[in-house]
Structures are given as structure tokens and as C-alpha cells.
Amino acid sequence: MATVMKISSQGQIRIPEKLMKAFGIGKGDYVEVNASEEGIVLKPRKLIDPAQSWYWSKEWQQKEAEADEEIKKKALSPEFRNAEEGLKWLKD
């Protein structure tokens, strides 16, 4: 999937849309730039805001998957009109 691109006067290149789609890269995303024996290597990078890193932990993602399975099975609590009803349901 070789593509020839021109480097702009500011040292920029444009990544073709077909390559962006193939590698899941979107406008505003980041790429890691490395030098190799063959030349320059670009790798897509997804940066996570440190304040949101808990969401991407293995433990949290496992719990999210469990919750998704419960939702699929319709294993949900009924709707409650107030907190007292919810607490009663949990105790029962």
C-alpha cells in the first residue's frame, strides 16, 4: 500500500484517507514517529486524558463488559420512584 506524498514547506505530510481508515486514524489523532533502518515509521497512538485513565483500566472494562451482558439479558432492576423503594428492593 505504498503512497508517495509531498512534504509541505512546514514539513508536513497528508496521510491519505484510505490509510487513515485502514488504521483507524481520525482528524486530530496522534501518531508516534520512529526512525528505523528502513526509514520513518508512523504508528497510530490513542492518548488518554489522565483524569479518564480509570475508565480504560482492565478491571473497569471487565465490569463494563459484565454490565453490558446483564443489559442484554434484561437482568435489570425495576424503576423506582424514590431512593427508599430502591433500598427496599436491594434488601429484599
ABEGO torsion letter per residue (X at the ends): XBBBBBBBAAGBBBBBAAAAAAAGBBBGBBBBBBBBAAEBBBBBBBBBBAAAAAAABAAAAAAAAAAAAAAAAGBBBBBBABAAAAAAAAAX
